[in-house]
Amino acid sequence: MTADLHMHTVYSDGTLTPQTVVDCAESAGLGLFAVTDHDNVSAYAEVAYLAKSKGIKTVTGIEVSAYDNGIKFHTLGYGIDLEKFAPFQKKLYDGSLERAKDIVLKLNNLGFGISMEDVLAERYSSTVPVHGAHVARAMIKKGFVESFEAFFKNFLFRGKPAFSCIQRPTSEEAVRAICEAGGLAVLAHPGRIEADAETLKSKIESLALCGLGGIEVYYSTHTNEQTAYYENLAESLNLLKTGGSDTHTLGFGGRRVIGQPRFEPSAFLLKRLNVY
């Protein structure tokens, strides 16, 4: 069985509808996939219904946008009990509103006339937490920037004038919340984390003590060397190995495509996810 356990829809910062995701999963020959929208699971019910009609297995998924001292330690969660997870998800939602207000204030102070109403209007649904992508769309629509890339590069990346990390959970908080809801917590795309090898290894070891159950070893932009390194690290820490494309849209320069890189989950992972 091939799987892709990392992708996004219009319910966070992606452009793909649940139907498109399922169609792409079918075209890629996947037997299992998970939508992991940022900080919410709003797409799951629709995705699960559509996947079942195609005979494809799916599990609940989320990518918690966790940060430690301004550095991304995004945490994937699978097989979450949605009722148990609801209080933490509400904290994520409420935090996203406060963070968006902070970003809008900073942009206003830089001379850009943008409002929260402009940003909220860019969401697919009112159930969706506010994401930087929604601010970017509002800025583009106002004619203040030409592209997503330009907005993030010049304003929203760490160290830029509109960067905000308020109300973000730490990686430890994310791991504990996922585990308390019966889910499997997995460190997302470690090769993208802005930390040196020893610091990152120490962090992963620390998170494992909090309940981290896996590492996203197979990832769309990992090099062969990174993949081999994280394979060995996962094995040494007795952590499960997962894989995903992190697809957000179609035609993203060919780098992120549903079903790539090819990933075949182990029997241990399938059992942990209750997939048989």
Accessible surface in RSA format (square Angstrom, percent):
REM  Atomic radii and reference values for relative SASA: ProtOr
REM  Chains: A
REM  Algorithm: Lee & Richards
REM  Probe-radius: 1.40
REM  Slices: 20
REM RES _ NUM      All-atoms   Total-Side   Main-Chain    Non-polar    All polar
REM                ABS   REL    ABS   REL    ABS   REL    ABS   REL    ABS   REL
RES MET A   1    99.56  51.6  40.17  26.6  59.39 141.4  54.01  45.9  45.55  60.4
RES THR A   2    17.87  12.7  15.67  15.9   2.20   5.3  13.56  18.2   4.31   6.5
RES ALA A   3     1.24   1.1   0.00   0.0   1.24   2.8   0.00   0.0   1.24   3.3
RES ASP A   4     2.17   1.5   1.73   1.7   0.43   1.0   2.17   5.1   0.00   0.0
RES LEU A   5     0.42   0.2   0.42   0.3   0.00   0.0   0.42   0.3   0.00   0.0
RES HIS A   6     0.00   0.0   0.00   0.0   0.00   0.0   0.00   0.0   0.00   0.0
RES MET A   7     0.00   0.0   0.00   0.0   0.00   0.0   0.00   0.0   0.00   0.0
RES HIS A   8     0.17   0.1   0.17   0.1   0.00   0.0   0.00   0.0   0.17   0.2
RES THR A   9     0.00   0.0   0.00   0.0   0.00   0.0   0.00   0.0   0.00   0.0
RES VAL A  10    22.36  14.7  19.64  17.8   2.72   6.6  20.31  17.6   2.05   5.6
RES TYR A  11    30.10  14.1  30.10  17.1   0.00   0.0   5.22   3.9  24.88  30.7
RES SER A  12     2.01   1.7   1.35   1.8   0.66   1.5   1.92   4.1   0.09   0.1
RES ASP A  13    24.59  17.2  13.76  13.7  10.84  25.6   1.16   2.7  23.43  23.4
RES GLY A  14     1.32   1.6   0.00   N/A   1.32   1.6   0.06   0.2   1.26   2.8
RES THR A  15    78.53  55.9  57.93  58.7  20.60  49.1  56.64  76.1  21.88  33.1
RES LEU A  16     6.73   3.7   5.33   3.8   1.39   3.5   6.73   4.7   0.00   0.0
RES THR A  17    54.01  38.4  53.30  54.0   0.71   1.7  49.31  66.2   4.70   7.1
RES PRO A  18     1.29   0.9   1.29   1.2   0.00   0.0   1.29   1.1   0.00   0.0
RES GLN A  19    75.26  42.1  75.19  55.0   0.07   0.2  43.02  91.6  32.24  24.5
RES THR A  20    38.64  27.5  37.36  37.9   1.28   3.1  14.77  19.8  23.87  36.1
RES VAL A  21     0.00   0.0   0.00   0.0   0.00   0.0   0.00   0.0   0.00   0.0
RES VAL A  22     0.00   0.0   0.00   0.0   0.00   0.0   0.00   0.0   0.00   0.0
RES ASP A  23    54.85  38.4  53.79  53.5   1.06   2.5  25.31  59.6  29.55  29.5
RES CYS A  24    29.87  22.6  24.23  27.0   5.64  13.3   7.69  19.5  22.18  23.9
RES ALA A  25     0.00   0.0   0.00   0.0   0.00   0.0   0.00   0.0   0.00   0.0
RES GLU A  26    82.81  47.5  69.59  52.6  13.23  31.5  26.56  51.4  56.25  45.9
RES SER A  27   103.69  87.6  61.14  81.6  42.55  98.0  41.27  87.9  62.42  87.5
RES ALA A  28    46.90  43.1  10.11  15.6  36.79  83.7  23.09  32.5  23.81  63.1
RES GLY A  29    54.98  67.8   0.00   N/A  54.98  67.8  34.57  94.9  20.41  45.7
RES LEU A  30    11.21   6.2   2.56   1.8   8.65  21.8   2.67   1.9   8.55  23.0
RES GLY A  31    22.44  27.7   0.00   N/A  22.44  27.7  20.37  55.9   2.06   4.6
RES LEU A  32     0.00   0.0   0.00   0.0   0.00   0.0   0.00   0.0   0.00   0.0
RES PHE A  33     0.00   0.0   0.00   0.0   0.00   0.0   0.00   0.0   0.00   0.0
RES ALA A  34     0.00   0.0   0.00   0.0   0.00   0.0   0.00   0.0   0.00   0.0
RES VAL A  35    11.79   7.8   7.72   7.0   4.07   9.8   7.72   6.7   4.07  11.0
RES THR A  36     0.00   0.0   0.00   0.0   0.00   0.0   0.00   0.0   0.00   0.0
RES ASP A  37     1.40   1.0   1.09   1.1   0.31   0.7   0.77   1.8   0.63   0.6
RES HIS A  38    15.18   8.3  13.85   9.6   1.34   3.4   9.90  10.2   5.28   6.1
RES ASP A  39     8.14   5.7   8.14   8.1   0.00   0.0   0.24   0.6   7.90   7.9
RES ASN A  40     1.02   0.7   0.79   0.8   0.23   0.6   0.79   1.9   0.23   0.2
RES VAL A  41    20.91  13.8  11.21  10.2   9.70  23.4  16.21  14.1   4.70  12.8
RES SER A  42    39.36  33.3  10.84  14.5  28.52  65.7  16.13  34.4  23.23  32.5
RES ALA A  43     1.08   1.0   0.84   1.3   0.23   0.5   0.88   1.2   0.19   0.5
RES TYR A  44    58.73  27.4  56.04  31.9   2.69   7.0  31.77  23.9  26.97  33.2
RES ALA A  45    77.92  71.6  65.66 101.3  12.26  27.9  70.77  99.7   7.15  18.9
RES GLU A  46    75.99  43.6  68.31  51.7   7.68  18.3  33.94  65.7  42.05  34.3
RES VAL A  47     0.59   0.4   0.59   0.5   0.00   0.0   0.59   0.5   0.00   0.0
RES ALA A  48    24.53  22.6  20.59  31.8   3.94   9.0  20.75  29.2   3.78  10.0
RES TYR A  49   163.66  76.4 155.89  88.7   7.77  20.2 113.61  85.4  50.05  61.7
RES LEU A  50    26.99  15.0  26.99  19.3   0.00   0.0  26.99  19.0   0.00   0.0
RES ALA A  51     0.31   0.3   0.31   0.5   0.00   0.0   0.31   0.4   0.00   0.0
RES LYS A  52   173.90  84.8 156.99  96.3  16.92  40.3 103.72  93.4  70.18  74.8
RES SER A  53    84.48  71.4  40.06  53.5  44.42 102.3  45.44  96.8  39.04  54.7
RES LYS A  54    82.90  40.4  54.66  33.5  28.24  67.2  24.14  21.7  58.76  62.6
RES GLY A  55    69.06  85.2   0.00   N/A  69.06  85.2  36.83 101.1  32.23  72.2
RES ILE A  56    13.26   7.5   7.26   5.4   6.00  14.5   8.01   5.8   5.26  14.3
RES LYS A  57    86.97  42.4  81.39  49.9   5.59  13.3  42.78  38.5  44.20  47.1
RES THR A  58    25.57  18.2   6.81   6.9  18.76  44.7   6.39   8.6  19.18  29.0
RES VAL A  59    13.08   8.6   9.62   8.7   3.47   8.4  12.27  10.7   0.81   2.2
RES THR A  60    13.92   9.9  12.25  12.4   1.67   4.0  11.20  15.0   2.72   4.1
RES GLY A  61     3.79   4.7   0.00   N/A   3.79   4.7   0.00   0.0   3.79   8.5
RES ILE A  62     0.00   0.0   0.00   0.0   0.00   0.0   0.00   0.0   0.00   0.0
RES GLU A  63     1.77   1.0   1.77   1.3   0.00   0.0   0.00   0.0   1.77   1.4
RES VAL A  64     0.00   0.0   0.00   0.0   0.00   0.0   0.00   0.0   0.00   0.0
RES SER A  65     3.82   3.2   3.56   4.8   0.25   0.6   0.93   2.0   2.89   4.0
RES ALA A  66     0.00   0.0   0.00   0.0   0.00   0.0   0.00   0.0   0.00   0.0
RES TYR A  67    25.03  11.7  18.89  10.7   6.14  16.0   5.61   4.2  19.42  23.9
RES ASP A  68    17.72  12.4  14.26  14.2   3.46   8.2  15.18  35.7   2.53   2.5
RES ASN A  69   150.79 104.0 111.80 108.0  38.98  93.9  37.85  91.1 112.94 109.2
RES GLY A  70    14.59  18.0   0.00   N/A  14.59  18.0   7.25  19.9   7.33  16.4
RES ILE A  71    37.31  21.2  36.35  27.1   0.96   2.3  37.31  26.9   0.00   0.0
RES LYS A  72    78.78  38.4  75.64  46.4   3.13   7.5  45.15  40.6  33.63  35.8
RES PHE A  73     9.26   4.6   9.26   5.7   0.00   0.0   9.26   5.6   0.00   0.0
RES HIS A  74     9.68   5.3   9.29   6.5   0.38   1.0   8.64   8.9   1.03   1.2
RES THR A  75     0.59   0.4   0.59   0.6   0.00   0.0   0.28   0.4   0.31   0.5
RES LEU A  76     0.00   0.0   0.00   0.0   0.00   0.0   0.00   0.0   0.00   0.0
RES GLY A  77     0.00   0.0   0.00   N/A   0.00   0.0   0.00   0.0   0.00   0.0
RES TYR A  78     0.46   0.2   0.39   0.2   0.06   0.2   0.00   0.0   0.46   0.6
RES GLY A  79    33.61  41.4   0.00   N/A  33.61  41.4  19.07  52.3  14.53  32.6
RES ILE A  80     7.75   4.4   0.00   0.0   7.75  18.7   0.23   0.2   7.52  20.4
RES ASP A  81    61.37  43.0  51.40  51.2   9.97  23.6  21.55  50.7  39.82  39.7
RES LEU A  82    71.69  39.9  61.50  44.0  10.18  25.6  62.02  43.6   9.66  26.0
RES GLU A  83   150.78  86.6 135.41 102.4  15.37  36.6  55.24 106.8  95.54  78.0
RES LYS A  84   137.47  67.1 111.49  68.4  25.99  61.9  66.45  59.8  71.02  75.7
RES PHE A  85     2.59   1.3   1.49   0.9   1.10   2.9   2.59   1.6   0.00   0.0
RES ALA A  86    52.38  48.2  43.60  67.3   8.78  20.0  48.56  68.4   3.82  10.1
RES PRO A  87    90.41  65.9  79.66  72.6  10.75  39.1  87.73  72.4   2.68  16.7
RES PHE A  88    25.05  12.5  22.80  14.1   2.25   5.8  23.92  14.5   1.13   3.2
RES GLN A  89    42.57  23.8  42.57  31.1   0.00   0.0   6.48  13.8  36.09  27.4
RES LYS A  90   129.89  63.4 124.54  76.4   5.35  12.7 100.34  90.3  29.55  31.5
RES LYS A  91   138.03  67.3 128.29  78.7   9.74  23.2  84.10  75.7  53.93  57.4
RES LEU A  92     8.40   4.7   5.16   3.7   3.25   8.2   7.12   5.0   1.28   3.5
RES TYR A  93    54.85  25.6  54.85  31.2   0.00   0.0  39.71  29.8  15.15  18.7
RES ASP A  94    56.29  39.4  54.73  54.5   1.57   3.7  27.35  64.4  28.95  28.9
RES GLY A  95     0.87   1.1   0.00   N/A   0.87   1.1   0.73   2.0   0.13   0.3
RES SER A  96     1.12   0.9   0.35   0.5   0.77   1.8   0.35   0.7   0.77   1.1
RES LEU A  97    42.80  23.8  42.80  30.6   0.00   0.0  42.80  30.1   0.00   0.0
RES GLU A  98    73.58  42.2  71.47  54.1   2.11   5.0  17.99  34.8  55.59  45.4
RES ARG A  99    12.80   5.4  12.80   6.5   0.00   0.0   1.72   2.4  11.08   6.7
RES ALA A 100     2.60   2.4   1.25   1.9   1.35   3.1   2.22   3.1   0.38   1.0
RES LYS A 101   103.51  50.5  97.80  60.0   5.71  13.6  56.86  51.2  46.65  49.7
RES ASP A 102    30.13  21.1  25.84  25.7   4.29  10.1   7.42  17.5  22.71  22.6
RES ILE A 103    11.46   6.5  11.46   8.5   0.00   0.0  11.46   8.2   0.00   0.0
RES VAL A 104    10.64   7.0  10.64   9.6   0.00   0.0  10.64   9.2   0.00   0.0
RES LEU A 105   102.57  57.1 100.65  72.0   1.91   4.8 102.36  71.9   0.21   0.6
RES LYS A 106    62.71  30.6  60.55  37.1   2.17   5.2  39.82  35.8  22.89  24.4
RES LEU A 107     0.00   0.0   0.00   0.0   0.00   0.0   0.00   0.0   0.00   0.0
RES ASN A 108    61.99  42.7  46.01  44.5  15.98  38.5  20.59  49.5  41.40  40.0
RES ASN A 109   116.23  80.2  78.87  76.2  37.36  90.0  29.00  69.8  87.23  84.3
RES LEU A 110    83.58  46.5  53.00  37.9  30.58  76.9  58.11  40.8  25.47  68.5
RES GLY A 111    65.61  80.9   0.00   N/A  65.61  80.9  35.06  96.2  30.55  68.4
RES PHE A 112    41.33  20.7  39.99  24.8   1.34   3.5  40.65  24.6   0.68   1.9
RES GLY A 113    50.64  62.4   0.00   N/A  50.64  62.4  40.49 111.1  10.15  22.7
RES ILE A 114     7.39   4.2   0.00   0.0   7.39  17.8   1.84   1.3   5.55  15.1
RES SER A 115    40.59  34.3  36.75  49.1   3.84   8.8  35.34  75.3   5.25   7.3
RES MET A 116    30.83  16.0  27.97  18.5   2.87   6.8  27.97  23.8   2.87   3.8
RES GLU A 117   125.59  72.1 118.40  89.6   7.18  17.1  65.26 126.2  60.32  49.3
RES ASP A 118    38.53  27.0  32.57  32.4   5.97  14.1   7.84  18.5  30.69  30.6
RES VAL A 119     0.00   0.0   0.00   0.0   0.00   0.0   0.00   0.0   0.00   0.0
RES LEU A 120    57.79  32.2  49.85  35.7   7.94  20.0  50.10  35.2   7.70  20.7
RES ALA A 121    80.40  73.9  42.30  65.3  38.10  86.7  55.21  77.7  25.19  66.7
RES GLU A 122    28.22  16.2  17.37  13.1  10.85  25.8   2.19   4.2  26.04  21.3
RES ARG A 123    39.34  16.5  21.24  10.8  18.09  43.1   1.57   2.2  37.76  22.9
RES TYR A 124   119.22  55.7  85.05  48.4  34.17  88.9  60.69  45.6  58.54  72.2
RES SER A 125    31.15  26.3  21.51  28.7   9.64  22.2  19.91  42.4  11.23  15.7
RES SER A 126    81.00  68.4  68.15  90.9  12.85  29.6  39.61  84.3  41.39  58.0
RES THR A 127    75.46  53.7  62.80  63.7  12.66  30.2  67.72  91.0   7.74  11.7
RES VAL A 128     0.16   0.1   0.16   0.1   0.00   0.0   0.16   0.1   0.00   0.0
RES PRO A 129     7.09   5.2   5.40   4.9   1.68   6.1   5.40   4.5   1.68  10.4
RES VAL A 130    10.11   6.7   1.41   1.3   8.69  21.0   1.41   1.2   8.69  23.6
RES HIS A 131    41.48  22.7  36.49  25.4   5.00  12.8  31.00  31.9  10.49  12.2
RES GLY A 132    12.72  15.7   0.00   N/A  12.72  15.7   3.84  10.5   8.88  19.9
RES ALA A 133     3.90   3.6   3.90   6.0   0.00   0.0   3.90   5.5   0.00   0.0
RES HIS A 134     0.07   0.0   0.07   0.0   0.00   0.0   0.00   0.0   0.07   0.1
RES VAL A 135     0.87   0.6   0.87   0.8   0.00   0.0   0.87   0.8   0.00   0.0
RES ALA A 136     0.00   0.0   0.00   0.0   0.00   0.0   0.00   0.0   0.00   0.0
RES ARG A 137    52.16  21.9  48.58  24.8   3.58   8.5  23.65  32.3  28.52  17.3
RES ALA A 138     2.62   2.4   0.43   0.7   2.18   5.0   2.43   3.4   0.19   0.5
RES MET A 139     0.00   0.0   0.00   0.0   0.00   0.0   0.00   0.0   0.00   0.0
RES ILE A 140    55.54  31.6  46.64  34.7   8.89  21.4  46.64  33.6   8.89  24.1
RES LYS A 141   157.16  76.7 123.46  75.8  33.70  80.2  91.75  82.6  65.42  69.7
RES LYS A 142    99.28  48.4  70.61  43.3  28.67  68.3  32.52  29.3  66.76  71.1
RES GLY A 143    62.21  76.7   0.00   N/A  62.21  76.7  29.83  81.9  32.38  72.5
RES PHE A 144    73.70  36.9  48.90  30.3  24.80  64.5  52.31  31.7  21.39  61.2
RES VAL A 145    16.83  11.1   5.64   5.1  11.19  27.0  12.98  11.3   3.85  10.4
RES GLU A 146   166.91  95.8 138.34 104.7  28.58  68.0  57.42 111.1 109.49  89.4
RES SER A 147    37.46  31.7  34.61  46.2   2.84   6.6  28.31  60.3   9.14  12.8
RES PHE A 148    71.55  35.8  70.90  43.9   0.65   1.7  70.96  43.0   0.59   1.7
RES GLU A 149   117.81  67.6 109.46  82.8   8.35  19.9  74.23 143.6  43.58  35.6
RES ALA A 150    29.17  26.8  23.97  37.0   5.20  11.8  28.74  40.5   0.43   1.1
RES PHE A 151     0.00   0.0   0.00   0.0   0.00   0.0   0.00   0.0   0.00   0.0
RES PHE A 152    42.22  21.1  42.22  26.2   0.00   0.0  42.22  25.6   0.00   0.0
RES LYS A 153   136.70  66.7 136.47  83.7   0.23   0.6  78.72  70.9  57.98  61.8
RES ASN A 154    73.58  50.7  65.13  62.9   8.45  20.3  12.76  30.7  60.83  58.8
RES PHE A 155    30.18  15.1  30.18  18.7   0.00   0.0  30.18  18.3   0.00   0.0
RES LEU A 156    18.91  10.5  12.86   9.2   6.05  15.2  12.86   9.0   6.05  16.3
RES PHE A 157   103.16  51.6 101.16  62.7   2.00   5.2 103.16  62.5   0.00   0.0
RES ARG A 158   114.06  47.9  89.66  45.7  24.40  58.1  31.05  42.4  83.01  50.3
RES GLY A 159    73.78  91.0   0.00   N/A  73.78  91.0  40.79 111.9  32.98  73.9
RES LYS A 160    88.53  43.2  80.35  49.3   8.17  19.5  26.76  24.1  61.77  65.8
RES PRO A 161    70.86  51.6  44.28  40.4  26.58  96.6  57.84  47.8  13.02  80.9
RES ALA A 162     0.00   0.0   0.00   0.0   0.00   0.0   0.00   0.0   0.00   0.0
RES PHE A 163    44.52  22.3  40.39  25.0   4.13  10.7  40.39  24.5   4.13  11.8
RES SER A 164     9.01   7.6   0.00   0.0   9.01  20.8   2.09   4.4   6.92   9.7
RES CYS A 165    35.72  27.0  21.52  24.0  14.20  33.4  17.76  45.0  17.96  19.4
RES ILE A 166    79.13  45.0  71.62  53.4   7.51  18.1  78.79  56.7   0.34   0.9
RES GLN A 167   112.07  62.7  79.93  58.4  32.15  76.5  13.01  27.7  99.06  75.1
RES ARG A 168    59.72  25.1  38.31  19.5  21.41  51.0   2.79   3.8  56.93  34.5
RES PRO A 169    13.66  10.0   9.42   8.6   4.25  15.4  13.35  11.0   0.31   1.9
RES THR A 170    51.73  36.8  51.73  52.4   0.00   0.0  48.39  65.0   3.35   5.1
RES SER A 171     0.00   0.0   0.00   0.0   0.00   0.0   0.00   0.0   0.00   0.0
RES GLU A 172    38.15  21.9  38.15  28.9   0.00   0.0  19.86  38.4  18.29  14.9
RES GLU A 173    81.92  47.0  76.92  58.2   5.00  11.9  28.85  55.8  53.07  43.3
RES ALA A 174     0.00   0.0   0.00   0.0   0.00   0.0   0.00   0.0   0.00   0.0
RES VAL A 175     0.03   0.0   0.03   0.0   0.00   0.0   0.03   0.0   0.00   0.0
RES ARG A 176   115.35  48.4 113.65  57.9   1.70   4.0  39.76  54.3  75.59  45.8
RES ALA A 177    13.18  12.1   6.75  10.4   6.43  14.6  10.06  14.2   3.12   8.3
RES ILE A 178     0.00   0.0   0.00   0.0   0.00   0.0   0.00   0.0   0.00   0.0
RES CYS A 179    45.05  34.1  28.88  32.2  16.18  38.0  22.20  56.2  22.85  24.6
RES GLU A 180   134.23  77.1 108.16  81.8  26.07  62.1  51.61  99.8  82.62  67.5
RES ALA A 181     1.37   1.3   0.77   1.2   0.59   1.3   0.98   1.4   0.38   1.0
RES GLY A 182    45.34  55.9   0.00   N/A  45.34  55.9  33.18  91.0  12.16  27.2
RES GLY A 183     1.78   2.2   0.00   N/A   1.78   2.2   0.00   0.0   1.78   4.0
RES LEU A 184     6.10   3.4   5.31   3.8   0.79   2.0   6.10   4.3   0.00   0.0
RES ALA A 185     0.42   0.4   0.00   0.0   0.42   0.9   0.00   0.0   0.42   1.1
RES VAL A 186     0.00   0.0   0.00   0.0   0.00   0.0   0.00   0.0   0.00   0.0
RES LEU A 187     0.22   0.1   0.22   0.2   0.00   0.0   0.22   0.2   0.00   0.0
RES ALA A 188     0.07   0.1   0.00   0.0   0.07   0.1   0.00   0.0   0.07   0.2
RES HIS A 189     5.99   3.3   5.99   4.2   0.00   0.0   2.97   3.1   3.02   3.5
RES PRO A 190     1.12   0.8   0.00   0.0   1.12   4.1   0.00   0.0   1.12   7.0
RES GLY A 191    24.26  29.9   0.00   N/A  24.26  29.9   2.62   7.2  21.64  48.5
RES ARG A 192    93.96  39.5  68.94  35.1  25.03  59.6  30.13  41.2  63.84  38.7
RES ILE A 193    14.32   8.2   1.27   0.9  13.05  31.5   2.63   1.9  11.69  31.7
RES GLU A 194   113.67  65.3  92.59  70.0  21.08  50.2  49.71  96.1  63.96  52.2
RES ALA A 195    31.74  29.2   3.20   4.9  28.54  64.9  14.34  20.2  17.40  46.1
RES ASP A 196    90.74  63.6  75.11  74.8  15.63  37.0  50.40 118.6  40.34  40.2
RES ALA A 197    64.81  59.6  50.58  78.0  14.24  32.4  57.18  80.5   7.63  20.2
RES GLU A 198   128.14  73.6 124.06  93.9   4.08   9.7  62.36 120.6  65.79  53.7
RES THR A 199    71.43  50.8  65.13  66.0   6.30  15.0  50.79  68.2  20.64  31.2
RES LEU A 200     7.46   4.2   7.46   5.3   0.00   0.0   7.46   5.2   0.00   0.0
RES LYS A 201    76.26  37.2  75.77  46.5   0.49   1.2  20.36  18.3  55.90  59.5
RES SER A 202    65.24  55.1  62.08  82.8   3.16   7.3  24.35  51.8  40.89  57.3
RES LYS A 203    35.90  17.5  32.27  19.8   3.62   8.6  21.28  19.2  14.61  15.6
RES ILE A 204     0.00   0.0   0.00   0.0   0.00   0.0   0.00   0.0   0.00   0.0
RES GLU A 205    66.78  38.3  63.64  48.1   3.14   7.5  21.10  40.8  45.68  37.3
RES SER A 206    47.99  40.6  43.90  58.6   4.09   9.4  22.95  48.9  25.04  35.1
RES LEU A 207     0.35   0.2   0.35   0.3   0.00   0.0   0.35   0.2   0.00   0.0
RES ALA A 208    30.16  27.7  13.86  21.4  16.29  37.1  14.02  19.7  16.14  42.7
RES LEU A 209   163.22  90.9 127.83  91.4  35.39  89.0 131.29  92.2  31.93  85.9
RES CYS A 210    31.29  23.7  11.78  13.1  19.52  45.9   7.77  19.7  23.52  25.4
RES GLY A 211    34.40  42.4   0.00   N/A  34.40  42.4  24.42  67.0   9.98  22.4
RES LEU A 212     6.57   3.7   0.25   0.2   6.32  15.9   0.25   0.2   6.32  17.0
RES GLY A 213    17.66  21.8   0.00   N/A  17.66  21.8  15.21  41.7   2.45   5.5
RES GLY A 214     0.00   0.0   0.00   N/A   0.00   0.0   0.00   0.0   0.00   0.0
RES ILE A 215     0.00   0.0   0.00   0.0   0.00   0.0   0.00   0.0   0.00   0.0
RES GLU A 216     0.69   0.4   0.69   0.5   0.00   0.0   0.15   0.3   0.54   0.4
RES VAL A 217     0.00   0.0   0.00   0.0   0.00   0.0   0.00   0.0   0.00   0.0
RES TYR A 218    48.00  22.4  46.52  26.5   1.49   3.9  33.70  25.3  14.31  17.6
RES TYR A 219     5.47   2.6   0.00   0.0   5.47  14.2   0.00   0.0   5.47   6.7
RES SER A 220    29.10  24.6   1.25   1.7  27.85  64.1   4.31   9.2  24.79  34.7
RES THR A 221    47.38  33.7  23.31  23.6  24.07  57.4  27.15  36.5  20.23  30.6
RES HIS A 222    21.26  11.6   1.14   0.8  20.12  51.5   1.14   1.2  20.12  23.4
RES THR A 223    69.67  49.5  61.49  62.3   8.18  19.5  66.80  89.7   2.86   4.3
RES ASN A 224   130.59  90.1 120.49 116.4  10.11  24.3  26.06  62.7 104.54 101.0
RES GLU A 225   132.35  76.0 122.47  92.7   9.88  23.5  72.11 139.5  60.23  49.2
RES GLN A 226    56.60  31.6  54.29  39.7   2.30   5.5  21.44  45.6  35.15  26.7
RES THR A 227    27.96  19.9  27.96  28.3   0.00   0.0  20.06  26.9   7.90  11.9
RES ALA A 228    46.61  42.9  45.54  70.3   1.07   2.4  46.09  64.9   0.52   1.4
RES TYR A 229    88.60  41.4  83.64  47.6   4.96  12.9  82.72  62.2   5.89   7.3
RES TYR A 230    14.79   6.9  14.79   8.4   0.00   0.0   1.79   1.3  13.00  16.0
RES GLU A 231    51.00  29.3  51.00  38.6   0.00   0.0   5.52  10.7  45.48  37.1
RES ASN A 232    97.43  67.2  92.42  89.3   5.01  12.1  26.73  64.3  70.71  68.3
RES LEU A 233     9.53   5.3   5.79   4.1   3.74   9.4   9.19   6.5   0.34   0.9
RES ALA A 234     0.00   0.0   0.00   0.0   0.00   0.0   0.00   0.0   0.00   0.0
RES GLU A 235   105.85  60.8  81.81  61.9  24.04  57.2  38.07  73.6  67.77  55.3
RES SER A 236    85.67  72.4  44.12  58.9  41.55  95.7  52.10 110.9  33.57  47.0
RES LEU A 237    47.33  26.4  30.13  21.6  17.20  43.2  33.91  23.8  13.42  36.1
RES ASN A 238   141.48  97.6 118.75 114.8  22.72  54.7  30.40  73.2 111.07 107.4
RES LEU A 239    16.77   9.3   7.43   5.3   9.34  23.5   8.75   6.1   8.02  21.6
RES LEU A 240    38.65  21.5  35.93  25.7   2.73   6.9  38.38  27.0   0.28   0.7
RES LYS A 241    58.99  28.8  52.85  32.4   6.14  14.6  28.82  25.9  30.17  32.1
RES THR A 242     0.33   0.2   0.33   0.3   0.00   0.0   0.05   0.1   0.28   0.4
RES GLY A 243     0.22   0.3   0.00   N/A   0.22   0.3   0.19   0.5   0.03   0.1
RES GLY A 244     1.51   1.9   0.00   N/A   1.51   1.9   1.51   4.2   0.00   0.0
RES SER A 245     0.31   0.3   0.00   0.0   0.31   0.7   0.00   0.0   0.31   0.4
RES ASP A 246     3.27   2.3   3.27   3.3   0.00   0.0   0.00   0.0   3.27   3.3
RES THR A 247     1.16   0.8   1.16   1.2   0.00   0.0   1.16   1.6   0.00   0.0
RES HIS A 248    31.80  17.4  31.47  21.9   0.33   0.8  26.66  27.5   5.14   6.0
RES THR A 249    38.06  27.1  37.55  38.1   0.51   1.2  22.37  30.0  15.69  23.7
RES LEU A 250   110.66  61.6  91.68  65.6  18.97  47.7  93.25  65.5  17.40  46.8
RES GLY A 251    74.00  91.3   0.00   N/A  74.00  91.3  37.71 103.5  36.28  81.3
RES PHE A 252    69.30  34.7  63.90  39.6   5.41  14.1  68.43  41.5   0.88   2.5
RES GLY A 253    73.43  90.6   0.00   N/A  73.43  90.6  44.42 121.9  29.01  65.0
RES GLY A 254    55.04  67.9   0.00   N/A  55.04  67.9  30.79  84.5  24.24  54.3
RES ARG A 255   136.16  57.2 121.12  61.7  15.05  35.8  57.28  78.3  78.88  47.8
RES ARG A 256    31.27  13.1  29.57  15.1   1.71   4.1   0.89   1.2  30.38  18.4
RES VAL A 257    59.84  39.4  57.37  51.9   2.47   6.0  59.59  51.8   0.26   0.7
RES ILE A 258    10.33   5.9   2.91   2.2   7.42  17.9   2.91   2.1   7.42  20.1
RES GLY A 259    15.00  18.5   0.00   N/A  15.00  18.5   2.16   5.9  12.84  28.8
RES GLN A 260   103.05  57.6 102.35  74.8   0.70   1.7  30.31  64.5  72.74  55.2
RES PRO A 261    45.70  33.3  34.79  31.7  10.91  39.6  42.59  35.2   3.11  19.3
RES ARG A 262   166.17  69.8 141.80  72.3  24.37  58.0  65.64  89.7 100.53  60.9
RES PHE A 263     8.33   4.2   5.29   3.3   3.04   7.9   7.82   4.7   0.51   1.5
RES GLU A 264   101.65  58.4  79.42  60.1  22.22  52.9  23.69  45.8  77.96  63.6
RES PRO A 265    13.85  10.1   0.06   0.1  13.80  50.1   0.06   0.0  13.80  85.7
RES SER A 266    52.54  44.4  39.86  53.2  12.68  29.2  46.14  98.3   6.40   9.0
RES ALA A 267    79.76  73.3  64.74  99.9  15.02  34.2  67.79  95.5  11.97  31.7
RES PHE A 268   157.97  79.0 152.24  94.3   5.72  14.9 153.87  93.3   4.10  11.7
RES LEU A 269     0.08   0.0   0.08   0.1   0.00   0.0   0.08   0.1   0.00   0.0
RES LEU A 270    33.12  18.4  33.12  23.7   0.00   0.0  33.12  23.3   0.00   0.0
RES LYS A 271   140.41  68.5 135.37  83.1   5.04  12.0  78.17  70.4  62.24  66.3
RES ARG A 272    93.24  39.1  83.37  42.5   9.87  23.5  40.53  55.4  52.71  31.9
RES LEU A 273     7.58   4.2   0.22   0.2   7.36  18.5   1.26   0.9   6.32  17.0
RES ASN A 274   114.72  79.1  93.91  90.7  20.81  50.1  21.94  52.8  92.77  89.7
RES VAL A 275     8.90   5.9   4.83   4.4   4.06   9.8   7.53   6.5   1.37   3.7
RES TYR A 276   174.59  81.5 127.21  72.4  47.38 123.3 142.35 107.0  32.23  39.7
END  Absolute sums over single chains surface
CHAIN  1 A    12268.3       9482.2       2786.1       6853.4       5414.9
END  Absolute sums over all chains
TOTAL         12268.3       9482.2       2786.1       6853.4       5414.9
